Amino acid sequence: MSTPKRVLTPSKENRSASPGTSQAQVKKFKNDKDLCDDWENQCWDDDMDFDASALEAAMDAAVSPHKLDLSIWQRCVIEDFEMDMKSYNVRLLVKKSPGLAEDPETAECLVHSPWNMCDMKKGDIVSLLAKWQPSQNVYVIDKEDGFCVTNPDFLVSGTTVMGSLFCRRKTVLQERFRGLHWNNRVMIIGTLVHELFQRVVSEQHYTRSHVKTILNYMLQSPSLAQSLYAGDLTEDEVINDLQRFVDPIVRFAKQYVLGETPVIPSPVNFRGRIERIENTEENLWVPQLGLKGKVDVSVSVTTANDPIPLELKTGRSTFSMEHTGQLILYQMMHSALGVETRSGLLLYLRENMMREVFRQAQRDARSDHDAQRSGKYLVKEDIEDLYLPEPIHHHSACTQCEYRTLCASYAKWDNILRLGDSHSMKILMPTLLEHLADEDQEFFHHWLGILALEDKHSRASFKQHSIWTDDPVSRQQQGRAIAQLKLYPSQLALETDGRFEQNLELAREVDPSIQLHLSGFDVGEYVVISTESRMAVASGIIVSLECRRLTVALDRDLKPQYAKETFIMDKHDSQTFSTFNYTNLGMLLAPTLRAKQLRSIIVALDPPLPFDSLPDIILTEGLHILQYLNKQQNEAVMHCLSSNTHFLIKGLPGTGKTQTLVALVRMLHLLNLSVLITAHTHSAVDNLMNRLMAYGLPMLRLGQSARINDCLEEISEANVTRRCRTVDSLTRVLETPAIVGVTCLGTGHAVFRNRTFDYCIVDEATQVTPNTCEVGVVMNLLLQLQLAEYDLSTVGVIAPYRAQVELLRRLGGRLDSRVEFNTVDQYQGRDKNIIIYSCTKTGRDPTEKKRCRAAEILEDKRRLTVAITRAKQKLIILGDVTCLKNYGPFNSLFQNVPAKCFLPLIEGRLEFAWKCLHTDLNRLVEPLVN
C-alpha cells in the first residue's frame, strides 16, 4: 500500500502566523525537507495512532525555537551579528529588551539594503519591525517592509534629520556646539509667523481684522520683546515683516478651510478642504523610530479618514526633499503611534501653495535611514573628540558656513580623513586656521576628548528611556516620576507668554502617605507630562508643589484633549550642560580679539601683568571697605585690582573667601567698573549677592525665580522685567545694573550677546563634592552585613544629595546589586529593615549666616522625618555631628538621642582604621576607573 505524502492541512496552509503568535507556526515543506523517506513512511504505515498536528508543532518548535514576534515593534538587544560578505545582508539574533531573565524571548532577523548599512554590533539596542517569511523561516527587513532602528533611545528631531541632507557634517557640529551662534532674523520671523498662524487656526476666525487683532496681541507680549532682544532686532523691523503675512493667512483660510475657489486656481494645489483643526504644536516622541518632533498643525480633511499633519513654511515654495521628507517623517511617527497616516499637507504660506505629500515604503526607508546616519554620529560612545561625517565639496557653502573653523580644525586633526588637493575644505583649511597655533588646536582636541569621556559617563546615568521602557510604578519608586495625576476640576488654564499654568492633583485612590513636596521633584524643574496611552504630550516647568497638588507651566493646554485622562509626570534628563561645555570650548577657536586673549590665558598660560599704578580713590574712599579684612584678605583684593587679565584666590573652608569677594565687588563698583558674578550653583551666587544687598549696589540676578533665594526677589530678572513690553525698556533694565549675578550655565542668556563686563568673578570653591569617607564607611558596613550572610535586599542607603547617591550606587552595585540607594525624597512611602543615612556634608564656614541655610536640604524637617522613619529594625546615621548640629532638625534630633547611641570613629578604637577602609574602597573603585 502506498503511503500518502505528508503535507499540511489546507487550514494550516492558509495560516500566516509568525512564531510569536499563539497559533501554531506555519512551515511549508518542500523537496527532501518536505517529505519523509520511505523508511519513515513505512513506520507511519505501521502505526496510525499518532497525532499529526502535535507532531508538526513539535517539529516546527525544534526548527525555530524563537518566540519573539517581530511583526510588531520590538525593542531588542543584539545577541549575535553576522554579515554575508557576498550579499552584505546581515543576520541578527535578537533578544527582547527589557525581557524576562529566566525565559528571554528571541528572534532571528535577516536585514537587507538599505538597513544592512546601519552601524550595528553585538550588545547594541535596536528597534525592529519585520515581515515574517515562512519560506526562509526568518523575519526579513528590506526597503519594502520593516524598519531597523539603531540607538532608538536617542531621539533625533525630524528637523535635524532633514537638515542633514545637504551637509551631514554641519548638522552634527550644529547639534554638538548648539550655542555657538544666536538665532538670526529669518529664524525669529519664522517662529513668530508660525505662532500667528497657529493662533488664528485654533480660534477659527479668519477675517482680516481678527488676524490683525491677534497680531497686535502678540506684539504686546513680554516674550516678544525678549525674542527681539535676543535676536538684536527692533519692533519696527518685525512688525513690517509680520504684517506681510496677514493677507496670506486670510487667503489660505478662504481657499483651504472655507472652500472658496481662488481667482486663478493651481492644478497642482491641494483640491480638498480642511474640515477641522485637531491640534497645534503636537509633540511626538517615537522611540520605535528613534525620532521626535513637533507637528505645526494636525488637521482633518475631506480626502482622508484620520487626521494628517500640516507643515508650514514661510519661505519660497520649493517642495524640496528636505521639506517633503520632514512631512514624511511626521507621517511615519503618527503611524508608529497607531494613527495610520498616508499623506500630509505641505503649505508655503507666502505664495499660498499647498500640496498633499504621500508616503511610499521606499521613501519611509530612506527617510528613517537618513535619521540613523545622522544619529549615529551624535551617540558614538568611543572615547574620541567627535565622530564626524566627511566634509562636502562645495566651496561657496563652506566659505559661508558658521562652523567652518571647527570643521577645518577637525579635518586637519583627523588622521583617517583623506581629502584631494582640489577639495574645497583642503583649499580653505590654511586660511580658516591661520589665526591658530598648533598648541591651540592640540588643546582644543585634547579637551574635546575629556568632554567626550565625561559625556559618556553622563549618558550612562541618563534615564530618559525609562519613560518608554519602565512602567509608571517603577519610575515612581525610582523617584523619577509621579503617577496618577488628574487635572484639577473646573479650573481654566492661565496663559502667560505662551505657557499654560495648569493644576494637577493626585487621584483620590492614591496612598495618603504620598506627598508631592517629598517626591524628589523641585520647583523650577523641567518635566515631561504623559498620559497612560501617549508619552510626552506636553512639557514645562514646575511652578509650585503642595502636599497633594502641583502647578506646572506647560507648552500646551491639556484640558481640550486630555480633560479626563490620568497623567504621569517624569523628570527630563537635559544635555544642556554638555552642550554648554562643548560650545564654550568651540568659542576658543573663533578668529576674534577676545578669543585670542582667552587662548593666551588658557592655552599659552601667559601670566597676568600688574598695572603700573592704581587710582587714588582706593586709598581714600576705599579704606573703609578694606578695614574689615585681615592682612591676607587685603592682599588678595589689592592683587586682583592690580592684575590686568586674571587672578586666582585660594583658601581653605572658613578662611573668609566670600568676605573677600564682597569687598572686591564693592571696590570695583567704587571704581565704576561692571562685575559679573558666577558660580556653578544658584545657592553660591545667591550667597554672595545676599551679602552685597546690604550695601545698596545696583544689581541684577538672572535666572528662574523658583531657583533664586527669596531675599533677592527685588533684583530678580522676573521682577525687574515684568513690565517690559518693548526692546528699549528691556535693554535698559538688563544693561543698566553694574553688578549681575548668574550661574555658569545661565551665561547662555541673551544679555551676554550684547554686553561685556569689566570683571568676572567665578566662585569655584562652592561646589559640593561627594563625601568619599562616608562612602567608605557605608561600603564597610555593607561588607560586614554581607559576610554575616544578611539579606542585603532588605537594606537601604539614603543620602540627601544626588551626587552622593550616584557614587554610592556605582560602588555598592559592585558589592551587591540588591542594595537600594536613593535620595530621601525617593524613599517616601517605602521602608527597609536596615536604613543607612549618609548625611554627606561636613565642615562649616563659621561666617555663614543662618538665612543662607534656610533652603538647604539638611534644614528640611520633613525630609529628615522621612529618612529616619524608613527603618523597620535599625537606623544608622553617618555624619559630621559638629556640622550637623548647625541645622535645626538635626540639632533637635541629637538632643533626644542617648549618648550611648553615638559611636565616634577614632583611629585605633574598636579596631577601626582609615587605611583599611580606604584600601577596601579602592578595590571597588579600580574596576570602574580601568
Secondary structure, DSSP 8 states (H G I E B T S, - for coil): ---------HHHHH----TTSSS-------HHHHS--HHHHHHHHH-----HHHHHHHHHHHH------TTS-EEEEEEEEEE-TTT--EEEEEEESS--SSS--EEEEEE-TTGGGS---TT-EEEEE-EEETTTTEEEE-SSS-EEEESTTS-EEHHHHHHTTT-HHHHHHHHHTGGGS---HHHHHHHHHHHHHHHHHHHT---HHHHHHHHHHHHT-HHHHHHHHHHT--HHHHHHHHHTTHHHHHHHIIIIIS----SS--TTS--S-EEEEEEEEEEEEETTTTEEEEEEEEEEETT-SS-EEEEEE-S-----HHHHHHHHHHHHHHHHTT----EEEEEEGGGTEEEEEE--HHHHHHHHHHHHHHHHHHS--SSSS---------HHHHHH-TTHHHHHHHHHH-SS----TT-HHHHHHHHHTTT--HHHHHHHHHHHHHHHHHHHHHHHH--TTHHHHS-HHHHHHTTSEEEEEEE-TT---EEETTEEEEEEEE-TTS-TT--GGGSS--TT-EEEEEESSSS-SEEEEEEEE-SSEEEEEESS-SHHHHTT--EEEEE----HHHHHHHHHHHHTTSSSHHHHHHHHHHTS-----B-S---THHHHTTHHHHTTS-HHHHHHHHHHHHBSS-------TTS-HHHHHHHHHHHHHHTT--EEEEESSHHHHHHHHHHHHTTT--EEE-S-GGGS-GGGGGGBHHHHHTT--SHHHHHHHHHS-SEEEEESGGGGSTHHHH---SEEEEE-TT-----HHHHHHHHHHHHHHHHTT--GGGEEEEESSHHHHHHHHHHHHHH-TTSEEEESGGGTT--EEEEEEE-------TT--GGGTTTSGGG-HHHHHHHHTSEEEEEEEES-HHHHTTSHHHHHHHHTS-GGG-----TTGGG--HHHHHHHHHHHHHHHH-
